[in-house]
């Protein structure tokens, strides 16, 4: 091979090697740069975690404080000067809880397990024997949020509208659906089955998930709030 051809081949080889090294260096620099999608994902996860923390540590405690304040208000003498002060405290706590929900609504999903734990704690503090029969069921966020709201609404009604001594919170799979039941005693048998804004709102939310909400008042004074969602909504 003529020397000129060798030199030309060597020059081409060197150029290709240099080009390859340049490409590798460029890729290396890119790999060290923060990936935009990864940063957005990390930020979203951080916001969701913040929402969960705020809800679990603050929102649920405000709800408990509101119920405990209502209990103290009911126990205070009718003419006691403490009553107006308690009423103001209760209203302030409710407003704070609403603000917390509004702030965290877009950041997190309400925790069913946290609501169940809080429900048991507040019922026990009230002197109500709370029994949990909760199956370990995998729930989609929308189903879990619905059942969490159901527990909160049911327990609020137990404390406000009954003289309960026993309460049962039960969740179990039933064929192609999941059923959550909150039952309590201490209700007058002749009382009209409970309804209202809270339960009506639950019915609307359940319908959006192809579910149902029903209320049952037994002759022995047990009231049952039964909610059911199809399993396809829990996947």
TAGI-V648271 format. One record per residue. N is the residue number from 1. RES is the residue in one letter. OMEGA is omega in degrees with one decimal (NA if undefined). BURIAL is + if it has 16 or more other ideal C-beta (glycine too) atoms within 10 Angstrom, else -. Layout:
n-><N & N>
res-><RES & RES>
omega-><OMEGA & OMEGA>
burial-><BURIAL & BURIAL>
This chain:
n-><1 & 2 & 3 & 4 & 5 & 6 & 7 & 8 & 9 & 10 & 11 & 12 & 13 & 14 & 15 & 16 & 17 & 18 & 19 & 20 & 21 & 22 & 23 & 24 & 25 & 26 & 27 & 28 & 29 & 30 & 31 & 32 & 33 & 34 & 35 & 36 & 37 & 38 & 39 & 40 & 41 & 42 & 43 & 44 & 45 & 46 & 47 & 48 & 49 & 50 & 51 & 52 & 53 & 54 & 55 & 56 & 57 & 58 & 59 & 60 & 61 & 62 & 63 & 64 & 65 & 66 & 67 & 68 & 69 & 70 & 71 & 72 & 73 & 74 & 75 & 76 & 77 & 78 & 79 & 80 & 81 & 82 & 83 & 84 & 85 & 86 & 87 & 88 & 89 & 90 & 91 & 92 & 93 & 94 & 95 & 96 & 97 & 98 & 99 & 100 & 101 & 102 & 103 & 104 & 105 & 106 & 107 & 108 & 109 & 110 & 111 & 112 & 113 & 114 & 115 & 116 & 117 & 118 & 119 & 120 & 121 & 122 & 123 & 124 & 125 & 126 & 127 & 128 & 129 & 130 & 131 & 132 & 133 & 134 & 135 & 136 & 137 & 138 & 139 & 140 & 141 & 142 & 143 & 144 & 145 & 146 & 147 & 148 & 149 & 150 & 151 & 152 & 153 & 154 & 155 & 156 & 157 & 158 & 159 & 160 & 161 & 162 & 163 & 164 & 165 & 166 & 167 & 168 & 169 & 170 & 171 & 172 & 173 & 174 & 175 & 176 & 177 & 178 & 179 & 180 & 181 & 182 & 183 & 184 & 185 & 186 & 187 & 188 & 189 & 190 & 191 & 192 & 193 & 194 & 195 & 196 & 197 & 198 & 199 & 200 & 201 & 202 & 203 & 204 & 205 & 206 & 207 & 208 & 209 & 210 & 211 & 212 & 213 & 214 & 215 & 216 & 217 & 218 & 219 & 220 & 221 & 222 & 223 & 224 & 225 & 226 & 227 & 228 & 229 & 230 & 231 & 232 & 233 & 234 & 235>
res-><X & X & X & X & X & X & X & X & X & X & X & X & X & X & X & X & X & X & X & X & X & X & X & X & X & X & X & X & X & X & X & X & X & X & X & X & X & X & X & X & X & X & X & X & X & X & X & X & X & X & X & X & X & X & X & X & X & X & X & X & X & X & X & X & X & X & X & X & X & X & X & X & X & X & X & X & X & X & X & X & X & X & X & X & X & X & X & X & X & X & X & X & X & X & X & X & X & X & X & X & X & X & X & X & X & X & X & X & X & X & X & X & X & X & X & X & X & X & X & X & X & X & X & X & X & X & X & X & X & X & X & X & X & X & X & X & X & X & X & X & X & X & X & X & X & X & X & X & X & X & X & X & X & X & X & X & X & X & X & X & X & X & X & X & X & X & X & X & X & X & X & X & X & X & X & X & X & X & X & X & X & X & X & X & X & X & X & X & X & X & X & X & X & X & X & X & X & X & X & X & X & X & X & X & X & X & X & X & X & X & X & X & X & X & X & X & X & X & X & X & X & X & X & X & X & X & X & X & X & X & X & X & X & X & X>
omega-><179.5 & -178.6 & 179.7 & 179.6 & 178.4 & 179.3 & 179.8 & -179.9 & 178.5 & 179.8 & 179.2 & 179.9 & 179.0 & 179.3 & 179.9 & 178.5 & 179.6 & 179.4 & 179.2 & 178.1 & 178.9 & 179.1 & 179.4 & 179.2 & 179.8 & 179.2 & 179.2 & 178.2 & 180.0 & -178.4 & 179.3 & 179.8 & 176.2 & 178.7 & -176.5 & -179.3 & 178.7 & 178.1 & 178.9 & 179.1 & 179.8 & 178.8 & 179.1 & 179.0 & 178.5 & 178.1 & 179.0 & 178.6 & 177.5 & 179.5 & 179.3 & -178.5 & -179.1 & -179.8 & -175.2 & -173.6 & -175.4 & -175.0 & -178.4 & 179.2 & 176.8 & 176.7 & 177.7 & 179.9 & 178.6 & 179.9 & 178.6 & 175.7 & 177.3 & 178.0 & 178.3 & 178.5 & -179.1 & -178.5 & -179.0 & 176.9 & -174.5 & -177.7 & -178.3 & 176.6 & 179.2 & -174.8 & 178.4 & 178.8 & 178.3 & 178.8 & 178.2 & 178.4 & -179.3 & -179.7 & 178.8 & 179.3 & 179.4 & 178.6 & 178.6 & 179.1 & 177.4 & 178.2 & 179.6 & 179.7 & -179.2 & -178.7 & -172.8 & -173.6 & -177.2 & -175.2 & -169.6 & 172.5 & 179.2 & -174.7 & 177.4 & -175.4 & 176.0 & 179.2 & 178.6 & 178.9 & 179.3 & 179.7 & -179.9 & -178.7 & -177.0 & 176.5 & 178.3 & 178.3 & 178.6 & -178.6 & 179.8 & 177.4 & -175.3 & 178.4 & 178.2 & 172.6 & -170.7 & 178.5 & 178.1 & -175.8 & 176.8 & -176.9 & 172.1 & -178.1 & -178.2 & 177.5 & 178.3 & 178.7 & 179.6 & -179.9 & 177.8 & 177.6 & 178.6 & 179.0 & -179.1 & -179.7 & -177.9 & -178.0 & 175.4 & 178.8 & 177.7 & -176.0 & -175.7 & -168.3 & 179.6 & 171.6 & -172.5 & 170.1 & 179.5 & 178.7 & 178.6 & 172.5 & -174.2 & 173.4 & -177.5 & 173.4 & 179.4 & -179.0 & -178.8 & -179.1 & 174.4 & -177.2 & 173.6 & 179.3 & 171.4 & -175.9 & 178.6 & 174.6 & 175.1 & 178.6 & 177.6 & -176.4 & -177.6 & 179.3 & 177.6 & 178.1 & -170.1 & 172.1 & 179.5 & -174.7 & -177.5 & -179.0 & 175.9 & 177.5 & 176.4 & 179.8 & 179.3 & -180.0 & 179.5 & -179.7 & 178.7 & 178.4 & -177.9 & 179.7 & -178.2 & 174.3 & 178.4 & 177.3 & -178.5 & 175.2 & -179.4 & -179.7 & 179.5 & 176.0 & 176.0 & 175.8 & -178.3 & 171.3 & -174.6 & 177.0 & -176.7 & 176.3 & 175.2 & -177.6 & 179.6 & 175.2 & -177.2 & -178.4 & NA>
burial-><- & - & - & - & - & - & - & - & - & - & - & - & - & - & - & - & - & - & - & - & - & - & - & - & - & - & - & - & - & - & - & - & - & - & - & - & - & - & - & - & - & - & - & - & - & - & - & - & - & - & + & + & - & + & + & + & - & + & + & + & - & + & + & + & + & + & + & + & + & + & + & - & + & - & - & + & - & - & - & - & - & - & - & - & - & + & - & - & - & + & - & - & + & + & - & - & + & - & - & + & - & - & - & + & - & - & + & + & + & + & + & + & - & + & + & + & - & + & + & + & - & + & + & - & - & + & - & + & - & + & - & - & - & - & - & - & + & - & + & + & - & - & + & + & + & + & + & + & + & + & + & + & + & + & + & + & + & + & + & - & - & + & - & + & - & - & + & + & + & + & + & - & - & - & - & - & + & + & + & + & + & + & + & + & + & + & + & - & - & - & - & - & - & + & - & - & - & + & + & - & - & + & + & - & + & + & - & - & + & - & + & + & + & - & + & - & + & - & - & - & + & + & + & + & + & + & + & + & + & + & + & - & + & + & ->
